[in-house]
């Protein structure tokens, strides 16, 4: 916390420049003559009032489980120092001070190139990834002289990262993964075993369903520092990170950003005629019935003009959705004393992939071809994709049902007039009894309810 004029009534300006990576995100609340900042947003909750939600962003979260990447957060008085931003706060003796956050200039996307007749696309990807990862492994890197460690799901992204890390270090690696439920587990084990056996990985796993989302015995169910935009499978991921921390892991390679490397390019429809025009417009699910008329009207207006409605951060050195994912996950790692490392979120790898013709990005062909070349056929062309949703649905219909029933019956969200509590409660009960529909609207409503209770509890603890 910084107090204005703390040094004998002196004045000046506090300036903070956020780095371009967004790895350890910083949140801030300016309150009167004080500025408070923390990498853990929940530690700023005592500064917020009960009426803390930004109505528009809360409506978007309830409808889409989405938090657009912006200096403005879902919590109205809490600001995010986005990647590359420059923030100033006048530390004078005047009344309440405003925190000003200026975005960096937008980064122009490269135009799509052409592949030379003898061009080696997969080889270029591998070489660029290796050059990027040398920041963290090898002589002078963070993992030098110690065990390198990473997340390993057995999917494309984590497999490419850990294969590269093992190749660069030439030493055993620790890997950590959540195993899928049911029939998916056997297929996942085959994929993971390819890497574990090849590189002699010291692997630790935990069943995803062992720590169900919003478990009644979990910290989130008790409304302890709930952050709405964090990992949906918070309980499982947190348990896995606790295992890694107990092993002495202090930095962890992730697979964040792999999907975003191969997103459609704005020039695809014009510059890639062989692949045909590509639509980049998002497809949205129907708006949940339990949203109020006011919330639905706000969503309709916002969708028509997203730029002015959400004040999004400009295009940076990587895809917006990648840095958004990195930001939303950072505090969960840091609470366990672990620094996350995201090799697939480097500017050089993003620019390489954005220059590729569409057929190399479509279906993530470049990563699949690379893994085939490396000798991992089960990973490059998996028999089915991992689907976490059955675990979420089973939890919300099973062990977490009493919690959600209570949350929706005694709803703090009702005071925001963003939902119709009777429709929410009855809709949830019908779905929990086996009715049709998606589980995520009920999860998003529950996590916002728990957020409001966390803010309330933080305020009470601060006063006591």
Secondary structure as GFF3:
##gff-version 3
##sequence-region A 1 464
A	DSSP	beta_strand	2	3	.	.	.	ID=ss1
A	DSSP	beta_strand	13	17	.	.	.	ID=ss2
A	DSSP	beta_strand	26	31	.	.	.	ID=ss3
A	DSSP	beta_strand	34	38	.	.	.	ID=ss4
A	DSSP	three_ten_helix	41	47	.	.	.	ID=ss5
A	DSSP	alpha_helix	55	64	.	.	.	ID=ss6
A	DSSP	beta_strand	79	81	.	.	.	ID=ss7
A	DSSP	beta_strand	86	90	.	.	.	ID=ss8
A	DSSP	beta_strand	99	102	.	.	.	ID=ss9
A	DSSP	alpha_helix	121	133	.	.	.	ID=ss10
A	DSSP	beta_strand	148	151	.	.	.	ID=ss11
A	DSSP	alpha_helix	156	169	.	.	.	ID=ss12
A	DSSP	beta_strand	173	179	.	.	.	ID=ss13
A	DSSP	alpha_helix	183	199	.	.	.	ID=ss14
A	DSSP	beta_strand	202	207	.	.	.	ID=ss15
A	DSSP	three_ten_helix	208	211	.	.	.	ID=ss16
A	DSSP	three_ten_helix	220	222	.	.	.	ID=ss17
A	DSSP	alpha_helix	234	246	.	.	.	ID=ss18
A	DSSP	beta_strand	251	253	.	.	.	ID=ss19
A	DSSP	alpha_helix	258	261	.	.	.	ID=ss20
A	DSSP	alpha_helix	268	271	.	.	.	ID=ss21
A	DSSP	alpha_helix	293	304	.	.	.	ID=ss22
A	DSSP	alpha_helix	306	310	.	.	.	ID=ss23
A	DSSP	alpha_helix	320	335	.	.	.	ID=ss24
A	DSSP	beta_strand	339	341	.	.	.	ID=ss25
A	DSSP	three_ten_helix	343	345	.	.	.	ID=ss26
A	DSSP	alpha_helix	347	355	.	.	.	ID=ss27
A	DSSP	alpha_helix	358	361	.	.	.	ID=ss28
A	DSSP	three_ten_helix	362	364	.	.	.	ID=ss29
A	DSSP	alpha_helix	365	374	.	.	.	ID=ss30
A	DSSP	alpha_helix	377	380	.	.	.	ID=ss31
A	DSSP	alpha_helix	389	397	.	.	.	ID=ss32
A	DSSP	alpha_helix	401	409	.	.	.	ID=ss33
A	DSSP	three_ten_helix	413	416	.	.	.	ID=ss34
A	DSSP	alpha_helix	421	432	.	.	.	ID=ss35
A	DSSP	alpha_helix	440	463	.	.	.	ID=ss36
###
